Amino acid sequence: EGNEPGDSTKITYCELLHKVCQFANVLRSQGVKKGDRVSIYLPMILELVIAMLACARIGALHSVVFAGFSADSLCERILDCGCSLLIT
């Protein structure tokens, strides 16, 4: 369910698994491995869930940063957690 009434997406577990595996492969191709930290800077969309599950699938730690934060706030959080990749 999106923020606006009537804004919704339907996806099956099989489709979700396929998208998560695809994105996990993208993360691996970018050099992300088990134990690495990844920051996710996305609004409340399906891709946010996919990114979180892909990180969990490969054993990477993720930190979700609310998409309404300023660039300075995002920078502070990236530096604090020592992330190796930012997903936007």
Summary of the structure (lengths in Angstrom):
residues: 88
radius of gyration: 13.7
end to end distance: 20.1
largest distance: 38.9
contacts: 221
relative contact order: 0.21
helix: 47%
strand: 12%
